[in-house]
């Protein structure tokens, strides 16, 4: 039995170390692919007139880029083979909504999910196996499965939180951006130049979204399609309403400045209503920390002296 426990501990520790290395390496910014890096190094060698040795260039790369990162990529590609196409499209859409599509793709995201499954489950099994309480094997397996499920869905929770924070940032900055758009359009600028002014004025999620629309239009994409894609990437009802109003004004020939001013007023009202809604939810959310942390502490501080006096008086009467 002791040899079996030692073998389990060794295997679990190895799994945890490998999973931790894969997570650490996978979290780096993969905006530049390995092929591009290899091409850059090859170009540097050619410019300096040195002899090209592909094996030497490959071995000069860090160990993480040569071994660990390709393993994480291969794990994600293996998971993609058994993942339905609708699930992959949903992951791609959520990555777009979170604004991380340039750093994460569905392959790496699925790899992180399976790495989290192994990492969380391995840590729990390792702790329970070395615990002096001598947990039964069935309970260890159940706890390992539970925490493995938590580790598998942890990237989904992280992605959902990132989407929510991005949407809140856009919701806060949208009224001010529409005010600036209205001023620029009324001053005689075109809508594209007005969006360029917004991009230069602030550095926010909304300005980045406008900047991507401008780049897509410059590359030949129709502006209404680029704006619809922007609304889909953000997934916010206020942004969808704004894009629909702008497209409708272009199709019907309505004054764009008037539409922008109306939209700005409506967005400001919605932002105030959203703030009021959060303010009304705050007292309810405060009940949990107050009930679990503040009230017990107050009861201890207030009732402990009275309890000590009661105990002292009771023991004194008994004597």
C-alpha positions as CSV (number, residue, x, y, z in Angstrom):
1,X,0.0,0.0,0.0
2,X,2.9,2.4,0.8
3,X,4.5,1.8,-2.6
4,X,1.1,2.4,-4.3
5,X,0.7,5.7,-2.5
6,X,4.3,6.8,-3.4
7,X,3.6,6.0,-7.0
8,X,0.4,8.0,-7.0
9,X,2.1,10.9,-5.4
10,X,4.9,10.9,-8.0
11,X,2.5,10.7,-10.9
12,X,0.3,13.5,-9.5
13,X,3.3,15.7,-8.8
14,X,4.5,15.2,-12.3
15,X,1.1,16.0,-13.8
16,X,0.9,19.2,-11.7
17,X,4.3,20.3,-12.8
18,X,3.6,19.7,-16.5
19,X,0.2,21.4,-16.3
20,X,1.7,24.4,-14.5
21,X,4.4,24.8,-17.1
22,X,1.9,24.6,-19.9
23,X,-0.3,27.2,-18.3
24,X,2.6,29.5,-17.7
25,X,3.9,29.2,-21.2
26,X,0.5,29.4,-22.8
27,X,-0.3,32.7,-21.1
28,X,2.4,34.4,-23.0
29,X,1.4,36.6,-25.9
30,X,1.2,34.5,-29.1
31,X,0.6,37.4,-31.4
32,X,3.8,36.5,-33.4
33,X,3.9,32.9,-34.5
34,X,6.9,30.6,-34.3
35,X,7.2,30.6,-38.1
36,X,7.4,34.4,-38.2
37,X,10.1,34.4,-35.5
38,X,12.1,31.8,-37.4
39,X,11.7,33.9,-40.6
40,X,12.9,37.0,-38.8
41,X,16.0,35.2,-37.4
42,X,16.7,33.8,-40.9
43,X,16.5,37.3,-42.4
44,X,18.9,38.7,-39.8
45,X,21.4,36.0,-40.6
46,X,21.1,36.7,-44.3
47,X,21.6,40.4,-43.8
48,X,24.8,39.8,-41.8
49,X,26.0,37.4,-44.5
50,X,26.3,34.4,-42.2
51,X,25.8,30.8,-43.2
52,X,22.3,29.6,-42.6
53,X,21.8,26.5,-40.5
54,X,18.2,25.8,-39.8
55,X,19.0,23.3,-37.1
56,X,21.2,25.8,-35.3
57,X,18.5,28.5,-35.5
58,X,15.9,26.0,-34.2
59,X,18.1,25.0,-31.2
60,X,18.8,28.7,-30.4
61,X,15.2,29.2,-29.5
62,X,14.2,28.9,-25.8
63,X,13.1,25.5,-24.5
64,X,9.6,26.8,-23.8
65,X,9.1,27.8,-27.5
66,X,10.6,24.6,-28.8
67,X,8.9,22.1,-26.6
68,X,6.3,23.3,-24.1
69,X,4.3,25.7,-26.2
70,X,4.0,23.2,-29.1
71,X,2.7,20.6,-26.6
72,X,0.0,23.0,-25.4
73,X,-0.9,23.8,-29.0
74,X,-1.1,20.1,-29.9
75,X,-3.3,19.4,-26.9
76,X,-5.7,22.1,-28.1
77,X,-5.7,20.7,-31.6
78,X,-6.5,17.2,-30.2
79,X,-9.4,18.7,-28.2
80,X,-10.7,20.4,-31.3
81,X,-11.1,17.1,-33.1
82,X,-13.7,16.0,-30.5
83,X,-15.4,19.4,-30.1
84,X,-18.6,20.2,-32.0
85,X,-18.3,22.9,-34.6
86,X,-21.0,25.0,-32.8
87,X,-19.0,24.9,-29.6
88,X,-15.9,26.1,-31.5
89,X,-17.9,29.0,-33.1
90,X,-19.3,29.9,-29.7
91,X,-15.8,30.0,-28.2
92,X,-14.5,32.1,-31.1
93,X,-17.4,34.6,-30.6
94,X,-16.8,34.8,-26.9
95,X,-13.1,35.4,-27.4
96,X,-14.0,38.2,-29.9
97,X,-16.4,39.7,-27.3
98,X,-13.7,39.6,-24.7
99,X,-11.2,41.3,-27.0
100,X,-8.7,38.5,-26.6
101,X,-8.9,37.0,-30.1
102,X,-5.5,38.4,-31.0
103,X,-3.9,36.6,-28.1
104,X,-6.1,33.5,-27.7
105,X,-7.6,31.2,-30.2
106,X,-10.0,28.3,-29.7
107,X,-7.1,25.9,-29.8
108,X,-5.3,27.5,-26.8
109,X,-8.5,28.1,-25.0
110,X,-9.5,24.4,-25.1
111,X,-5.9,23.5,-24.1
112,X,-6.3,25.7,-21.0
113,X,-9.5,24.0,-20.1
114,X,-8.0,20.6,-20.1
115,X,-4.9,21.8,-18.4
116,X,-7.1,23.4,-15.7
117,X,-8.9,20.0,-15.4
118,X,-5.6,18.2,-14.8
119,X,-4.1,21.0,-12.6
120,X,-7.0,21.4,-10.2
121,X,-7.8,17.7,-9.9
122,X,-4.1,16.8,-9.5
123,X,-3.6,19.3,-6.7
124,X,-6.6,18.1,-4.8
125,X,-5.7,14.4,-5.2
126,X,-2.1,15.1,-4.1
127,X,-3.2,17.0,-1.0
128,X,-5.7,14.3,0.0
129,X,-3.2,11.5,-0.6
130,X,-0.5,13.0,1.6
131,X,-3.1,14.1,4.2
132,X,-2.7,12.5,7.6
133,X,-6.4,12.0,7.9
134,X,-6.3,8.9,5.6
135,X,-9.2,9.7,3.3
136,X,-10.9,6.7,1.7
137,X,-10.0,6.1,-2.0
138,X,-13.6,6.6,-3.2
139,X,-13.8,10.0,-1.5
140,X,-10.5,11.0,-2.9
141,X,-11.7,10.1,-6.4
142,X,-15.0,12.0,-6.0
143,X,-13.2,15.1,-4.7
144,X,-10.7,14.9,-7.6
145,X,-13.5,14.7,-10.1
146,X,-15.3,17.6,-8.5
147,X,-12.3,19.9,-8.6
148,X,-11.4,18.7,-12.1
149,X,-14.8,19.9,-13.3
150,X,-14.1,23.2,-11.5
151,X,-10.7,23.5,-13.3
152,X,-12.3,22.7,-16.6
153,X,-14.9,25.4,-16.4
154,X,-12.6,28.0,-14.7
155,X,-11.4,29.4,-18.1
156,X,-15.1,29.9,-19.0
157,X,-15.7,31.8,-15.8
158,X,-12.6,34.0,-16.5
159,X,-13.7,34.6,-20.1
160,X,-17.2,35.6,-18.9
161,X,-15.8,38.1,-16.4
162,X,-13.6,39.6,-19.1
163,X,-16.6,40.0,-21.4
164,X,-18.6,41.7,-18.6
165,X,-15.8,44.1,-17.8
166,X,-15.3,45.0,-21.4
167,X,-19.1,45.7,-21.9
168,X,-19.2,47.8,-18.7
169,X,-16.2,49.8,-20.0
170,X,-18.0,50.4,-23.4
171,X,-21.2,51.3,-21.6
172,X,-19.5,53.9,-19.5
173,X,-17.6,55.6,-22.3
174,X,-20.3,55.4,-25.0
175,X,-22.2,58.6,-24.0
176,X,-19.1,60.8,-23.9
177,X,-17.9,59.3,-27.2
178,X,-21.2,60.1,-28.8
179,X,-21.0,63.7,-27.6
180,X,-17.6,64.0,-29.3
181,X,-19.0,62.4,-32.5
182,X,-21.9,64.8,-32.5
183,X,-19.6,67.8,-32.1
184,X,-17.3,66.7,-34.8
185,X,-20.1,65.9,-37.3
186,X,-21.8,69.2,-36.6
187,X,-18.5,71.0,-37.2
188,X,-18.4,69.5,-40.7
189,X,-16.3,66.4,-40.3
190,X,-17.2,63.1,-41.9
191,X,-18.3,60.2,-39.7
192,X,-15.0,58.3,-40.3
193,X,-12.9,61.3,-39.3
194,X,-15.1,61.8,-36.2
195,X,-14.4,58.2,-35.2
196,X,-10.7,58.9,-35.7
197,X,-11.0,61.9,-33.3
198,X,-12.6,59.5,-30.7
199,X,-9.7,57.1,-31.2
200,X,-7.2,59.8,-30.6
201,X,-9.0,61.3,-27.6
202,X,-9.3,58.3,-25.4
203,X,-7.6,54.9,-24.9
204,X,-10.5,52.6,-24.0
205,X,-12.3,49.5,-25.3
206,X,-14.7,51.7,-27.3
207,X,-11.9,53.7,-29.0
208,X,-10.1,50.4,-29.9
209,X,-13.4,49.1,-31.4
210,X,-13.8,52.3,-33.5
211,X,-10.1,52.1,-34.6
212,X,-10.8,48.5,-35.9
213,X,-13.8,49.8,-37.8
214,X,-11.6,52.5,-39.4
215,X,-9.0,50.0,-40.4
216,X,-11.5,47.6,-41.9
217,X,-13.1,50.5,-43.9
218,X,-9.6,51.5,-45.2
219,X,-9.0,47.9,-46.3
220,X,-12.2,48.0,-48.5
221,X,-14.9,46.8,-46.2
222,X,-18.3,48.5,-46.4
223,X,-18.8,50.8,-43.4
224,X,-22.2,49.4,-42.3
225,X,-20.9,45.9,-42.4
226,X,-17.8,46.9,-40.3
227,X,-20.1,48.6,-37.8
228,X,-22.4,45.6,-37.6
229,X,-19.4,43.4,-36.9
230,X,-18.3,45.8,-34.2
231,X,-21.7,45.6,-32.5
232,X,-21.5,41.8,-32.7
233,X,-18.0,41.7,-31.2
234,X,-19.1,43.9,-28.3
235,X,-22.5,42.2,-27.7
236,X,-24.0,45.3,-25.9
237,X,-27.6,46.3,-26.6
238,X,-26.7,50.0,-26.5
239,X,-24.0,49.5,-29.1
240,X,-26.4,47.6,-31.3
241,X,-29.0,50.3,-31.1
242,X,-26.4,53.0,-31.9
243,X,-25.1,51.1,-35.0
244,X,-28.7,50.4,-36.2
245,X,-29.5,54.2,-35.9
246,X,-26.4,55.2,-37.8
247,X,-27.0,52.7,-40.6
248,X,-30.7,53.7,-40.8
249,X,-29.7,57.4,-41.0
250,X,-27.4,56.7,-44.0
251,X,-30.1,54.7,-45.8
252,X,-32.9,57.2,-45.3
253,X,-30.9,60.3,-45.7
254,X,-31.7,61.6,-42.2
255,X,-29.3,64.2,-40.6
256,X,-26.5,62.2,-38.9
257,X,-25.8,64.9,-36.3
258,X,-29.4,64.9,-35.1
259,X,-29.3,61.1,-34.8
260,X,-26.1,61.2,-32.9
261,X,-27.5,63.8,-30.5
262,X,-30.6,61.7,-29.8
263,X,-28.5,58.6,-29.3
264,X,-26.2,60.5,-27.0
265,X,-29.1,61.6,-24.8
266,X,-30.5,58.1,-24.7
267,X,-27.2,56.5,-23.8
268,X,-26.7,59.0,-21.0
269,X,-30.1,58.2,-19.6
270,X,-29.4,54.4,-19.9
271,X,-26.0,54.9,-18.1
272,X,-27.7,56.7,-15.3
273,X,-30.4,54.0,-15.0
274,X,-27.7,51.3,-15.0
275,X,-25.9,53.1,-12.2
276,X,-29.1,53.5,-10.2
277,X,-29.8,49.8,-10.7
278,X,-26.3,48.9,-9.3
279,X,-26.9,51.3,-6.4
280,X,-30.1,49.5,-5.5
281,X,-28.4,46.1,-5.6
282,X,-25.6,47.2,-3.4
283,X,-27.5,46.9,0.0
284,X,-28.5,43.4,-0.9
285,X,-25.0,42.4,-1.8
286,X,-23.7,43.9,1.4
287,X,-25.9,41.6,3.5
288,X,-23.6,38.6,2.8
289,X,-20.3,40.1,4.2
290,X,-22.3,41.9,7.0
291,X,-24.0,38.7,8.1
292,X,-20.9,36.5,7.8
293,X,-18.1,38.9,9.0
294,X,-19.3,42.1,10.5
295,X,-22.3,41.0,12.7
296,X,-20.4,38.1,14.3
297,X,-17.5,40.4,15.2
298,X,-19.8,42.9,16.7
299,X,-21.6,40.2,18.7
300,X,-18.3,38.9,20.0
301,X,-17.1,42.4,21.0
302,X,-20.3,43.4,22.6
303,X,-21.4,40.2,24.3
304,X,-18.0,38.8,25.4
305,X,-17.6,41.2,28.4
306,X,-21.2,40.5,29.5
307,X,-20.6,36.7,29.2
308,X,-17.5,36.9,31.2
309,X,-19.3,38.8,34.0
310,X,-22.1,36.3,34.0
311,X,-19.7,33.4,34.3
312,X,-17.8,35.2,37.1
313,X,-21.0,35.9,39.0
314,X,-22.3,32.4,38.5
315,X,-19.1,30.8,39.7
316,X,-19.0,33.2,42.6
317,X,-22.5,32.2,43.8
318,X,-21.6,28.5,43.4
319,X,-18.7,29.0,45.8
